[in-house]
Amino acid sequence: MELKHNPQESFDHEAYLKAKQQVTEIRGFYIHFSIYIIVNIFFLVVNLKYSPHHLWFFWPTMGWGIGLLFHGLSVFSFTSSWGKAWEERKIREFIEKEKQQQKQH
């Protein structure tokens, strides 16, 4: 899919790629969430039909739910903002080290 933009506006290709990556990650989360709902409804139906006296569907729902929670936190930048800031800082630090080493040689 190609982004159409107004020629009078400046276009930042790096910002576009970053935004595109974020949209891809959000879409992946929504797909993950949809599959989670469908599969866990299936688990609930099977559980209630074949062993209603023992509600086991709760355990895979909780386990998968924890994974889904962390996936959502990383996609929506609740936990990854520190990670991304740290990554950017470390990249700049390594670039500066490399420049200093090149100056010395």
Long-range contacts (C-beta under 8 A, 24 or more apart in sequence): 25-74, 25-75, 26-75, 26-76, 28-75, 29-71, 29-72, 29-75, 29-76, 32-68, 32-71, 33-68, 33-72, 36-64, 36-65, 36-68, 39-64, 40-64
